C-alpha cells in the first residue's frame, strides 16, 4: 500500500520515480473511469495520459485541497466532459449543414451516389489490418458481442476492445468529412446501414 500523500509531496519536489509509482498505481483505474464517459478505449486512455502529463508539467502550481487521487479523478472527468461537449458541437454543426442542404435541395440520392460514400466506407474497412478487420466485421456485420468474438478467435476480450477501438478511430478519421451527409441519410433516408457509421463519426457513442 503506497502512501499517496507522501507520493504527492515527492512529485511536487520533482521526484520522477514517485511520479512513475503514481502512474503505475492509478493509470488502469483511471482508464476504466474515463471509459464510463468515453466509449473509445484509445481516446479514453489518451485523455488519462494527458491528465498525467499535465499534472507532472504543472506539479509546482497545482493546488490539491483533498487527495491526489481525487484530483486526478476530477481532472479525468472534466477532460472527458470537455471532449463530449466538443463532439456535440461538431454534431450540432453537422446538423445545421444538413438542414441547409435539405432546404436548398442540395443533397439528393444521386448526389450521395456521386460522392461514392458507400465505396468510401468499404475502402476504409478494407484498409484495416487483416485481424482488426476480421474483429470489426464480426462485431458490426455478424452482430457478435466482444466476449463472443474473443471466444471465436481464441483471443482475450481486452484484445478485442483494443482492436475495435483502433478500427473505430480509423473510421472516424477517414469519414469525418462526410459527417453532414451521414446525418442526412440517418434523418431523411433512414438508412439503417449508415446509422452506426454516423454514430462512429460523431465520436460520442460506441455501438
Backbone as numpy.savetxt, mean C-alpha at the origin, in Angstrom:
# Nx Ny Nz CAx CAy CAz Cx Cy Cz
13.92 -8.68 28.50 13.07 -7.49 28.50 13.96 -6.25 28.50
13.83 -5.42 27.47 14.69 -4.24 27.39 14.04 -3.07 28.12
14.88 -2.20 28.62 14.43 -0.99 29.30 14.27 0.11 28.26
13.05 0.36 27.82 12.82 1.32 26.74 13.15 2.75 27.16
12.98 3.04 28.42 13.31 4.40 28.89 14.81 4.65 28.79
15.57 3.63 29.16 17.03 3.74 29.05 17.45 3.80 27.59
16.79 2.98 26.75 17.07 2.98 25.32 16.83 4.37 24.74
15.74 5.00 25.14 15.40 6.33 24.63 16.47 7.35 24.99
16.98 7.26 26.21 18.03 8.19 26.64 19.32 7.97 25.85
19.65 6.72 25.59 20.86 6.42 24.82 20.74 6.90 23.38
19.54 6.72 22.81 19.33 7.17 21.44 19.46 8.69 21.36
18.91 9.38 22.32 19.01 10.84 22.34 20.46 11.30 22.35
21.32 10.50 22.96 22.75 10.85 23.03 23.51 10.38 21.80
22.79 9.74 20.84 23.42 9.34 19.59 23.92 7.91 19.56
23.44 7.06 20.46 23.88 5.67 20.52 23.20 4.86 19.42
23.93 4.52 18.36 23.36 3.78 17.22 22.96 2.36 17.61
23.74 1.76 18.48 23.42 0.40 18.91 22.06 0.37 19.62
21.81 1.36 20.44 20.52 1.44 21.16 19.37 1.59 20.16
19.62 2.37 19.12 18.59 2.55 18.08 18.32 1.23 17.37
19.37 0.47 17.07 19.20 -0.82 16.42 18.42 -1.78 17.31
18.67 -1.74 18.60 17.94 -2.58 19.55 16.45 -2.22 19.53
16.16 -0.94 19.54 14.77 -0.48 19.49 14.11 -0.91 18.19
14.83 -0.76 17.10 14.29 -1.11 15.79 13.93 -2.60 15.73
14.86 -3.45 16.16 14.62 -4.90 16.13 13.46 -5.28 17.06
13.38 -4.57 18.17 12.34 -4.86 19.17 10.94 -4.46 18.68
10.84 -3.34 17.99 9.54 -2.76 17.70 9.09 -2.83 16.25
10.01 -3.09 15.33 9.67 -2.98 13.90 8.51 -3.89 13.50
8.56 -5.15 13.89 7.52 -6.10 13.48 6.15 -5.70 13.97
6.05 -5.34 15.23 4.74 -4.97 15.78 4.24 -3.66 15.18
5.17 -2.75 14.87 4.78 -1.49 14.24 4.24 -1.74 12.83
4.85 -2.66 12.11 4.37 -2.99 10.76 2.97 -3.60 10.83
2.77 -4.48 11.81 1.45 -5.07 11.99 0.41 -4.02 12.30
0.80 -3.03 13.09 -0.10 -1.93 13.43 -0.42 -1.09 12.20
0.60 -0.80 11.40 0.40 0.02 10.19 -0.52 -0.68 9.21
-0.45 -2.01 9.15 -1.27 -2.75 8.20 -2.76 -2.73 8.57
-3.08 -2.30 9.77 -4.48 -2.12 10.13 -5.08 -0.93 9.38
-4.18 -0.01 8.95 -4.62 1.17 8.20 -4.33 1.01 6.71
-3.13 0.50 6.41 -2.67 0.40 5.02 -2.58 -1.08 4.64
-3.40 -1.51 3.69 -3.46 -2.93 3.36 -2.20 -3.42 2.65
-1.56 -2.54 1.88 -0.38 -2.92 1.11 0.81 -3.12 2.06
1.35 -4.34 2.09 2.43 -4.67 3.01 3.66 -3.81 2.80
4.09 -3.66 1.54 5.28 -2.86 1.24 5.09 -1.41 1.68
3.91 -0.88 1.41 3.64 0.52 1.76 3.61 0.70 3.28
3.01 -0.26 3.98 2.95 -0.18 5.44 4.35 -0.24 6.03
5.17 -1.16 5.52 6.54 -1.27 6.01 7.35 -0.02 5.70
7.10 0.56 4.53 7.80 1.80 4.16 7.47 2.93 5.11
6.21 3.01 5.52 5.79 4.05 6.47 6.50 3.87 7.80
6.56 2.64 8.27 7.23 2.36 9.56 8.71 2.70 9.47
9.34 2.32 8.37 10.77 2.63 8.19 11.00 4.14 8.19
10.12 4.88 7.53 10.26 6.34 7.50 10.11 6.93 8.89
9.21 6.35 9.69 9.01 6.84 11.07 10.28 6.64 11.88
10.91 5.47 11.73 12.15 5.20 12.48 13.28 6.12 12.00
13.38 6.30 10.69 14.43 7.18 10.16 14.23 8.60 10.67
12.99 9.08 10.62 12.69 10.43 11.11 12.99 10.56 12.59
12.68 9.50 13.34 12.94 9.52 14.78 14.44 9.65 15.06
15.24 8.90 14.30 16.69 8.97 14.51 17.25 10.34 14.11
16.80 10.83 12.96 17.32 12.11 12.47 16.92 13.29 13.37
15.78 13.18 14.03 15.28 14.28 14.87 15.38 13.94 16.36
16.23 12.99 16.71 16.29 12.48 18.08 16.58 13.57 19.11
17.34 14.61 18.71 17.68 15.67 19.65 16.52 16.61 19.91
15.64 16.75 18.92 14.57 17.74 19.03 13.24 17.16 19.49
13.08 15.85 19.37 11.80 15.22 19.70 11.56 15.21 21.22
10.38 15.66 21.59 9.98 15.64 22.99 9.00 14.48 23.19
9.35 13.52 24.05 8.49 12.37 24.31 7.90 12.51 25.70
6.59 12.76 25.74 5.93 13.02 27.02 5.53 11.73 27.74
5.34 10.65 26.99 4.96 9.38 27.62 6.07 8.36 27.41
5.80 7.29 26.67 6.82 6.28 26.40 7.27 6.37 24.95
8.44 5.81 24.69 8.97 5.84 23.33 8.10 5.01 22.40
7.54 3.90 22.90 6.66 3.08 22.06 5.37 3.81 21.74
4.83 4.51 22.71 3.61 5.28 22.47 3.86 6.34 21.41
5.04 6.96 21.48 5.40 7.98 20.48 5.48 7.35 19.09
6.11 6.19 18.99 6.26 5.53 17.69 4.91 5.08 17.12
4.07 4.51 17.97 2.74 4.09 17.52 1.95 5.30 17.01
2.04 6.38 17.75 1.32 7.60 17.36 1.84 8.14 16.03
3.15 8.08 15.85 3.76 8.55 14.60 3.34 7.68 13.42
3.33 6.37 13.64 2.91 5.45 12.58 1.45 5.70 12.21
0.61 5.84 13.22 -0.82 6.09 12.95 -1.01 7.38 12.17
-0.35 8.44 12.57 -0.50 9.73 11.88 0.00 9.64 10.44
1.10 8.93 10.23 1.64 8.78 8.87 0.68 7.98 8.00
0.08 6.93 8.58 -0.89 6.13 7.83 -2.11 6.95 7.46
-2.61 7.73 8.41 -3.79 8.55 8.14 -3.49 9.61 7.07
-2.28 10.16 7.11 -1.90 11.13 6.08 -1.84 10.48 4.71
-1.33 9.24 4.67 -1.26 8.52 3.40 -2.65 8.23 2.86
-3.57 7.81 3.74 -4.94 7.54 3.32 -5.62 8.82 2.83
-5.36 9.93 3.52 -5.93 11.21 3.10 -5.42 11.59 1.72
-4.12 11.37 1.49 -3.53 11.67 0.18 -4.18 10.82 -0.91
-4.41 9.55 -0.61 -5.05 8.66 -1.58 -6.48 9.10 -1.87
-7.17 9.56 -0.84 -8.54 10.02 -1.03 -8.59 11.29 -1.87
-7.59 12.16 -1.69 -7.52 13.37 -2.51 -7.33 13.00 -3.98
-6.47 12.02 -4.24 -6.26 11.57 -5.62 -7.55 10.99 -6.19
-8.27 10.23 -5.37 -9.51 9.63 -5.84 -10.56 10.71 -6.13
-10.62 11.73 -5.27 -11.58 12.82 -5.47 -11.28 13.56 -6.77
-10.01 13.80 -7.02 -9.62 14.48 -8.27 -10.03 13.64 -9.47
-9.81 12.33 -9.36 -10.18 11.44 -10.46 -11.68 11.48 -10.71
-12.46 11.52 -9.64 -13.91 11.60 -9.76 -14.31 12.88 -10.51
-13.67 13.99 -10.16 -13.98 15.26 -10.81 -13.65 15.19 -12.30
-12.54 14.51 -12.61 -12.17 14.34 -14.02 -13.21 13.50 -14.75
-13.68 12.48 -14.08 -14.68 11.61 -14.68 -15.96 12.39 -15.01
-16.40 13.19 -14.05 -17.62 13.97 -14.27 -17.44 14.95 -15.42
-16.24 15.52 -15.52 -15.97 16.46 -16.62 -16.04 15.73 -17.96
-15.42 14.53 -18.00 -15.48 13.74 -19.24 -16.92 13.35 -19.57
-17.66 12.94 -18.54 -19.02 12.47 -18.75 -19.91 13.59 -19.28
-19.76 14.78 -18.72 -20.60 15.91 -19.11 -20.34 16.36 -20.54
-19.14 16.12 -21.02 -18.79 16.55 -22.38 -18.81 15.39 -23.37
-19.27 14.23 -22.86 -19.29 13.03 -23.70 -17.91 12.70 -24.26
-16.89 13.08 -23.49 -15.52 12.87 -23.98 -15.10 11.42 -23.88
-15.71 10.69 -22.97 -15.32 9.30 -22.79 -16.45 8.41 -23.29
-16.18 7.55 -24.21 -17.14 6.58 -24.73 -16.49 5.22 -24.72
-17.30 4.22 -25.00 -16.73 2.87 -25.04 -15.64 2.78 -26.09
-15.87 3.43 -27.25 -14.87 3.40 -28.31 -13.56 4.04 -27.84
-13.69 5.16 -27.10 -12.49 5.84 -26.60 -11.71 4.92 -25.69
-12.42 4.23 -24.81 -11.77 3.31 -23.89 -11.08 2.19 -24.65
-11.73 1.72 -25.71 -11.10 0.67 -26.52 -9.86 1.21 -27.20
-9.93 2.47 -27.67 -8.78 3.08 -28.31 -7.60 3.16 -27.34
-7.90 3.42 -26.08 -6.84 3.51 -25.07 -6.21 2.16 -24.78
-6.91 1.11 -25.22 -6.40 -0.26 -25.01 -6.10 -0.51 -23.53
-7.06 -0.05 -22.71 -6.86 -0.21 -21.28 -6.74 -1.67 -20.87
-7.59 -2.49 -21.48 -7.53 -3.90 -21.16 -6.16 -4.50 -21.49
-5.64 -4.10 -22.66 -4.33 -4.61 -23.05 -3.24 -4.13 -22.10
-3.41 -2.90 -21.62 -2.44 -2.34 -20.68 -2.43 -3.14 -19.38
-3.63 -3.48 -18.90 -3.75 -4.26 -17.68 -3.11 -5.63 -17.87
-3.46 -6.27 -18.98 -2.90 -7.60 -19.26 -1.38 -7.55 -19.34
-0.86 -6.49 -19.98 0.59 -6.35 -20.12 1.25 -6.17 -18.76
0.60 -5.40 -17.88 1.15 -5.19 -16.53 1.23 -6.51 -15.77
0.16 -7.29 -15.87 0.13 -8.58 -15.17 1.17 -9.53 -15.76
1.27 -9.55 -17.09 2.21 -10.45 -17.76 3.67 -10.07 -17.48
3.90 -8.80 -17.13 5.27 -8.35 -16.88 5.76 -8.71 -15.48
4.86 -9.24 -14.64 5.27 -9.65 -13.30 6.18 -10.87 -13.39
7.11 -11.03 -12.45 7.91 -12.26 -12.41 6.99 -13.48 -12.34
7.46 -14.61 -12.86 6.61 -15.79 -13.03 5.88 -16.20 -11.74
6.62 -16.36 -10.65 6.01 -16.82 -9.41 5.04 -15.78 -8.86
5.41 -14.50 -8.97 4.53 -13.43 -8.48 3.25 -13.39 -9.31
3.39 -13.57 -10.62 2.22 -13.58 -11.50 1.31 -14.75 -11.17
1.91 -15.91 -10.88 1.12 -17.09 -10.54 0.30 -16.84 -9.27
0.95 -16.24 -8.26 0.27 -15.94 -7.00 -0.85 -14.93 -7.23
-0.54 -13.91 -8.02 -1.52 -12.86 -8.31 -2.76 -13.45 -9.00
-2.56 -14.30 -9.99 -3.69 -14.86 -10.74 -4.50 -15.83 -9.89
-3.83 -16.58 -9.02 -4.56 -17.47 -8.13 -5.48 -16.67 -7.20
-5.01 -15.49 -6.81 -5.81 -14.64 -5.94 -6.92 -13.94 -6.70
-6.57 -13.25 -7.81 -7.53 -12.40 -8.50 -8.42 -13.12 -9.50
-7.88 -14.13 -10.17 -8.66 -14.82 -11.19 -9.36 -16.06 -10.64
-8.66 -16.80 -9.76 -9.25 -18.01 -9.21 -9.96 -17.77 -7.89
-9.74 -16.59 -7.29 -10.44 -16.24 -6.06 -9.97 -16.96 -4.82
-8.72 -17.47 -4.84 -8.21 -18.17 -3.67 -7.77 -17.19 -2.59
-7.96 -17.57 -1.34 -7.46 -16.79 -0.23 -5.97 -17.05 -0.05
-5.31 -16.15 0.69 -3.86 -16.27 0.84 -3.46 -17.63 1.41
-4.21 -18.11 2.39 -3.88 -19.41 3.00 -4.00 -20.52 1.97
-5.03 -20.45 1.12 -5.22 -21.46 0.09 -4.10 -21.43 -0.94
-3.65 -20.22 -1.28 -2.54 -20.08 -2.23 -1.26 -20.66 -1.63
-1.03 -20.37 -0.36 0.16 -20.89 0.32 0.15 -22.42 0.30
-1.01 -23.02 0.57 -1.10 -24.48 0.54 -0.92 -25.02 -0.87
-1.49 -24.33 -1.84 -1.41 -24.76 -3.24 0.03 -24.78 -3.74
0.81 -23.74 -3.36 2.17 -23.60 -3.87 3.24 -24.07 -2.88
2.76 -24.51 -1.70 3.69 -25.00 -0.66 4.68 -23.92 -0.24
4.14 -22.73 0.00 4.94 -21.62 0.49 4.25 -21.02 1.72
4.90 -20.09 2.38 4.31 -19.49 3.58 3.30 -18.41 3.20
2.37 -18.16 4.12 1.39 -17.09 3.91 2.11 -15.74 3.81
3.17 -15.59 4.58 3.95 -14.35 4.55 4.51 -14.11 3.16
4.99 -15.16 2.51 5.51 -15.03 1.15 4.41 -14.59 0.20
3.22 -15.17 0.36 2.08 -14.78 -0.48 1.76 -13.31 -0.27
1.72 -12.88 0.99 1.42 -11.48 1.29 2.44 -10.55 0.65
3.72 -10.88 0.79 4.78 -10.03 0.25 4.70 -9.95 -1.28
4.48 -11.10 -1.92 4.42 -11.12 -3.38 3.19 -10.37 -3.90
2.06 -10.51 -3.21 0.86 -9.79 -3.61 1.05 -8.29 -3.42
1.71 -7.91 -2.34 1.97 -6.49 -2.10 2.80 -5.88 -3.22
3.83 -6.62 -3.66 4.68 -6.13 -4.73 3.94 -6.09 -6.06
3.06 -7.07 -6.29 2.28 -7.09 -7.52 1.31 -5.91 -7.58
0.63 -5.64 -6.47 -0.32 -4.53 -6.42 0.39 -3.19 -6.58
1.57 -3.08 -5.98 2.35 -1.85 -6.11 2.75 -1.62 -7.56
3.10 -2.70 -8.24 3.47 -2.63 -9.66 2.29 -2.14 -10.50
1.11 -2.68 -10.24 -0.09 -2.28 -10.98 -0.44 -0.83 -10.71
-0.36 -0.42 -9.45 -0.68 0.97 -9.12 0.23 1.93 -9.87
1.51 1.58 -9.92 2.49 2.44 -10.58 2.21 2.57 -12.07
1.89 1.46 -12.72 1.76 1.44 -14.18 0.36 1.77 -14.68
-0.63 1.80 -13.78 -2.00 2.09 -14.22 -2.52 3.42 -13.69
-1.69 4.14 -12.94 -2.15 5.37 -12.30 -2.70 6.38 -13.31
-2.10 6.46 -14.49 -2.52 7.44 -15.48 -3.92 7.16 -16.02
-4.39 5.92 -15.83 -5.71 5.54 -16.34 -6.79 5.65 -15.28
-6.46 6.20 -14.11 -7.40 6.25 -13.00 -8.75 6.87 -13.37
-8.80 8.03 -14.05 -10.12 8.60 -14.39 -10.97 7.66 -15.22
-10.34 6.94 -16.14 -11.10 6.03 -16.99 -11.58 4.81 -16.22
-10.75 4.35 -15.28 -11.16 3.22 -14.46 -12.36 3.59 -13.60
-12.33 4.79 -13.04 -13.45 5.24 -12.22 -14.71 5.34 -13.07
-14.55 5.85 -14.27 -15.70 5.99 -15.16 -16.30 4.63 -15.49
-15.45 3.65 -15.73 -15.93 2.29 -16.01 -16.73 1.76 -14.83
-16.20 1.99 -13.64 -16.86 1.47 -12.43 -18.22 2.14 -12.23
-18.26 3.46 -12.40 -19.48 4.21 -12.11 -20.51 4.12 -13.23
-20.05 4.10 -14.46 -20.97 4.19 -15.59 -21.21 2.85 -16.26
-20.14 2.14 -16.58 -20.29 0.87 -17.29 -20.49 -0.32 -16.36
-20.20 -0.12 -15.06 -20.36 -1.20 -14.08 -19.61 -2.46 -14.51
-18.39 -2.26 -15.01 -17.57 -3.38 -15.48 -16.94 -4.08 -14.27
-17.41 -5.27 -13.94 -16.94 -5.96 -12.74 -15.46 -6.29 -12.80
-14.96 -6.62 -14.00 -13.54 -6.96 -14.12 -12.66 -5.80 -13.69
-13.11 -4.57 -14.00 -12.28 -3.39 -13.73 -12.40 -2.91 -12.30
-13.43 -3.33 -11.56 -13.67 -2.76 -10.24 -12.48 -2.95 -9.32
-11.95 -4.19 -9.23 -10.83 -4.39 -8.32 -9.56 -3.73 -8.84
-9.42 -3.59 -10.16 -8.28 -2.85 -10.72 -8.37 -1.40 -10.27
-9.56 -0.81 -10.35 -9.73 0.58 -9.93 -9.39 0.78 -8.47
-9.82 -0.16 -7.63 -9.53 -0.06 -6.19 -8.04 -0.17 -5.94
-7.38 -1.05 -6.70 -5.92 -1.18 -6.56 -5.24 0.15 -6.85
-5.66 0.82 -7.93 -5.01 2.07 -8.31 -5.29 3.17 -7.31
-6.51 3.13 -6.68 -6.78 4.12 -5.64 -5.74 4.02 -4.54
-5.29 2.80 -4.25 -4.29 2.61 -3.21 -4.84 2.69 -1.81
-6.18 2.57 -1.64 -6.77 2.70 -0.32 -7.11 1.34 0.27
-7.58 0.43 -0.59 -8.05 -0.86 -0.10 -7.42 -1.98 -0.90
-7.03 -3.00 -0.21 -6.52 -4.21 -0.88 -7.62 -5.24 -0.85
-8.17 -5.61 -2.02 -9.30 -6.53 -2.07 -8.85 -7.94 -1.71
